[in-house]
């Protein structure tokens, strides 16, 4: 629950960071700060099995979808829409997990899960096209990018469950962060060369450190540690904390307007999340 609440809070607060830092530079700094913080987690612990080729491939996929692509889609999406809308859309993660399981694993979608998917779709439609949404093309593109981030996160959840059986949560967190750093470094360096670092305020640097540690270190460790002890369907229930935290940051901290349409969208997304899990 605390892991998902942190995800919701940094999704909302990243709205501030993308106004100051270019997207790829922001992602690069995030992974770099986290790599320093988790340097001691990379080595294999005594008694831990060696990584096989299958585990190494899963770690790469976990980082590619859950770190690299998720960060790019989420940051570009949040820059074009509201934190409140981001929270509503992120609540669709369990519904997307169910749809991917149906497509890729041929798992049956029950009536209850189907109702959850319908609620999630309804919530996203309300926040994207309702009269209280910003309604312009940029906002729609932002919401579509956030849907891409949701798909990446759903893949991350499925792969993560397989990894926790063989690799410790700390080592998973450190290794997938290093892959993320490697993947984004060329783009991050390109944007860093033309950026004026002196224009960044101390408060923004502090928020960046919080974002890096929350996104790459604390939330990943909390989620992986929780998955060791909680069945995946039960763990999915706690993702309810994500949209609620993002909405709280958007309305309470960033001062975003919240009309009846937003409230209905948030209620639908939470109902869909609980049904799907």
ZITA-V222522 format. One record per residue. N is the residue number from 1. NEAR is the number of other ideal C-beta (glycine too) atoms within 12 Angstrom. D_CENTER is the distance of its C-alpha to the mean C-alpha in whole Angstrom. Layout:
N&NEAR&D_CENTER, N&NEAR&D_CENTER
This chain:
1&23&14, 2&20&14, 3&33&11, 4&38&9, 5&29&11, 6&31&10, 7&45&6, 8&43&8, 9&38&11, 10&44&9, 11&53&7, 12&42&11, 13&37&13, 14&44&11, 15&36&14, 16&32&16, 17&39&16, 18&36&15, 19&21&19, 20&25&20, 21&32&19, 22&30&18, 23&32&15, 24&30&16, 25&32&18, 26&41&15, 27&43&13, 28&38&16, 29&40&17, 30&42&14, 31&41&14, 32&29&18, 33&29&18, 34&41&16, 35&31&18, 36&22&21, 37&27&20, 38&31&19, 39&19&22, 40&14&24, 41&29&22, 42&26&22, 43&16&26, 44&19&26, 45&17&28, 46&7&31, 47&7&31, 48&17&28, 49&15&29, 50&15&28, 51&22&26, 52&13&27, 53&10&26, 54&18&24, 55&27&22, 56&20&22, 57&17&21, 58&31&18, 59&36&17, 60&25&17, 61&26&15, 62&40&12, 63&38&12, 64&25&13, 65&33&10, 66&45&7, 67&47&8, 68&39&10, 69&31&10, 70&44&6, 71&48&7, 72&34&10, 73&35&9, 74&50&7, 75&41&10, 76&29&13, 77&40&12, 78&45&11, 79&30&15, 80&30&16, 81&44&16, 82&43&15, 83&46&13, 84&49&14, 85&52&14, 86&53&10, 87&53&10, 88&53&13, 89&52&11, 90&57&8, 91&52&10, 92&50&12, 93&51&9, 94&44&13, 95&43&15, 96&39&13, 97&39&14, 98&36&17, 99&29&18, 100&28&17, 101&27&19, 102&20&22, 103&16&22, 104&16&22, 105&13&23, 106&9&25, 107&16&24, 108&12&26, 109&24&24, 110&17&26, 111&12&27, 112&21&25, 113&29&22, 114&20&23, 115&22&24, 116&38&20, 117&35&19, 118&25&21, 119&33&20, 120&44&17, 121&30&18, 122&30&21, 123&43&18, 124&38&16, 125&26&20, 126&31&21, 127&50&19, 128&40&19, 129&21&23, 130&29&24, 131&16&27, 132&25&25, 133&33&22, 134&26&23, 135&19&24, 136&15&24, 137&13&23, 138&21&21, 139&28&19, 140&24&19, 141&21&18, 142&34&15, 143&42&14, 144&23&15, 145&34&12, 146&46&9, 147&36&11, 148&28&11, 149&39&7, 150&46&7, 151&32&10, 152&35&8, 153&43&6, 154&37&9, 155&34&11, 156&41&9, 157&41&10, 158&34&14, 159&35&15, 160&39&14, 161&29&16, 162&23&19, 163&36&18, 164&33&19, 165&19&22, 166&24&23, 167&35&21, 168&28&21, 169&32&17, 170&29&18, 171&31&19, 172&45&16, 173&43&14, 174&35&17, 175&37&17, 176&47&14, 177&44&14, 178&30&17, 179&32&16, 180&44&14, 181&34&16, 182&24&19, 183&28&17, 184&38&17, 185&23&20, 186&17&22, 187&24&20, 188&30&20, 189&20&23, 190&16&24, 191&22&23, 192&22&24, 193&15&28, 194&12&28, 195&21&26, 196&13&28, 197&18&26, 198&9&29, 199&13&28, 200&23&25, 201&16&26, 202&11&25, 203&14&23, 204&24&20, 205&22&21, 206&17&20, 207&33&17, 208&35&16, 209&27&17, 210&27&15, 211&40&12, 212&38&13, 213&29&14, 214&35&11, 215&45&8, 216&47&10, 217&37&13, 218&31&13, 219&42&10, 220&47&10, 221&33&14, 222&28&14, 223&44&12, 224&38&14, 225&22&17, 226&29&17, 227&31&16, 228&23&20, 229&14&21, 230&21&20, 231&15&20, 232&28&17, 233&24&18, 234&15&19, 235&31&16, 236&39&14, 237&24&16, 238&34&14, 239&45&11, 240&34&13, 241&34&13, 242&46&9, 243&48&11, 244&33&14, 245&38&13, 246&47&11, 247&40&15, 248&25&17, 249&34&15, 250&36&16, 251&24&19, 252&18&21, 253&21&20, 254&28&19, 255&15&22, 256&29&21, 257&19&23, 258&28&22, 259&20&25, 260&15&26, 261&28&24, 262&35&21, 263&22&22, 264&24&23, 265&41&19, 266&45&18, 267&26&20, 268&34&20, 269&48&16, 270&36&17, 271&30&20, 272&41&18, 273&41&15, 274&28&18, 275&31&21, 276&39&18, 277&34&18
